[in-house]
Amino acid sequence: MTLSNIFKSIPDNLDDEVFEQLIQSDNIKIERIISKGHVTPEHEWYDQAQNEWVMLLKGEAVLGFEDQPEIRLQAGDHLNIPAHQKHQVRWTKPDTETIWLAVHY
């Protein structure tokens, strides 16, 4: 058993978005994502085979969806993204880390 803190061990270099797997099994994957001004390239979409429940723990973000309105997220907000719901990260705060907790199931 290892004790960790979701807000600790933030890399100094955030030139690239960070995807850190916390737990993985056959049916579930839990990851911490750290963004700092990162966005999904304009013509690319996440189109995942699993459902994704995501919570914004710190920072702010805007998610875009193929057939739905954009959603602005602030710390504490969470939503469930059904499998194959195409989505993009359209904006994250450029001056501070945005920390996500994502559960793929």
C-alpha positions as CSV (number, residue, x, y, z in Angstrom):
1,M,0.0,0.0,0.0
2,T,1.4,3.4,-1.0
3,L,0.1,6.8,0.2
4,S,0.0,9.5,-2.5
5,N,-1.4,13.0,-2.9
6,I,-3.1,14.0,-6.1
7,F,-1.8,17.6,-5.7
8,K,1.9,16.6,-5.1
9,S,4.7,15.6,-7.5
10,I,3.6,18.1,-10.2
11,P,6.3,18.1,-12.9
12,D,8.2,21.4,-13.3
13,N,8.2,21.0,-17.1
14,L,4.7,21.0,-18.4
15,D,5.5,21.6,-22.1
16,D,3.4,18.5,-22.7
17,E,0.2,17.5,-21.0
18,V,0.8,14.8,-18.4
19,F,-1.3,11.6,-18.3
20,E,-0.4,9.6,-15.1
21,Q,-2.1,6.2,-14.6
22,L,-3.0,5.7,-11.0
23,I,-5.0,2.4,-11.1
24,Q,-5.6,-0.1,-13.9
25,S,-7.5,-3.3,-14.1
26,D,-9.5,-5.2,-16.8
27,N,-12.6,-3.0,-16.2
28,I,-11.3,0.4,-15.0
29,K,-8.5,2.9,-15.4
30,I,-8.1,5.9,-13.2
31,E,-5.6,8.6,-14.2
32,R,-4.5,12.0,-13.2
33,I,-4.2,14.5,-16.1
34,I,-2.2,17.8,-15.7
35,S,-2.8,20.5,-18.3
36,K,-1.4,24.0,-18.4
37,G,-2.8,25.8,-21.4
38,H,-3.0,22.6,-23.4
39,V,-5.8,21.9,-25.9
40,T,-6.8,19.1,-28.3
41,P,-5.6,20.0,-31.8
42,E,-8.5,21.6,-33.7
43,H,-9.4,18.7,-36.0
44,E,-8.7,15.9,-33.6
45,W,-11.3,14.2,-31.3
46,Y,-11.1,11.8,-28.3
47,D,-13.4,8.9,-29.4
48,Q,-13.0,6.4,-26.6
49,A,-14.3,2.8,-26.4
50,Q,-15.1,3.2,-22.7
51,N,-17.2,5.6,-20.7
52,E,-15.2,8.4,-18.9
53,W,-16.1,10.1,-15.7
54,V,-14.0,13.2,-15.2
55,M,-13.7,15.6,-12.4
56,L,-11.8,18.9,-12.4
57,L,-9.8,19.1,-9.2
58,K,-8.0,22.4,-9.8
59,G,-8.0,25.1,-12.5
60,E,-10.5,25.7,-15.3
61,A,-11.2,24.1,-18.6
62,V,-13.6,24.1,-21.6
63,L,-14.7,20.8,-23.2
64,G,-16.2,20.7,-26.7
65,F,-18.4,18.0,-28.1
66,E,-19.2,17.0,-31.6
67,D,-23.0,17.3,-31.2
68,Q,-23.4,19.1,-27.9
69,P,-22.7,22.6,-26.6
70,E,-19.4,23.4,-24.9
71,I,-19.1,22.9,-21.2
72,R,-17.0,25.1,-18.9
73,L,-15.5,23.3,-15.9
74,Q,-14.3,24.8,-12.7
75,A,-12.7,23.1,-9.7
76,G,-15.2,20.5,-8.3
77,D,-17.2,20.1,-11.5
78,H,-17.6,16.6,-12.9
79,L,-19.3,14.9,-15.7
80,N,-19.8,11.5,-17.4
81,I,-18.8,11.2,-21.1
82,P,-20.4,8.2,-22.7
83,A,-18.3,5.9,-24.8
84,H,-17.7,7.2,-28.4
85,Q,-19.0,10.7,-27.5
86,K,-16.4,12.7,-29.5
87,H,-14.9,15.4,-27.4
88,Q,-12.0,17.9,-27.2
89,V,-10.3,20.0,-24.6
90,R,-10.8,23.5,-26.1
91,W,-9.1,25.5,-23.3
92,T,-7.3,25.2,-20.1
93,K,-5.9,27.9,-17.9
94,P,-2.5,28.9,-19.3
95,D,-1.1,30.4,-16.1
96,T,-1.8,27.5,-13.6
97,E,-2.1,23.8,-13.6
98,T,-5.4,22.2,-14.4
99,I,-5.7,18.9,-12.6
100,W,-8.2,16.3,-13.8
101,L,-9.2,13.0,-12.3
102,A,-10.4,10.7,-15.0
103,V,-12.1,7.3,-14.5
104,H,-12.4,5.1,-17.7
105,Y,-14.9,2.3,-17.2
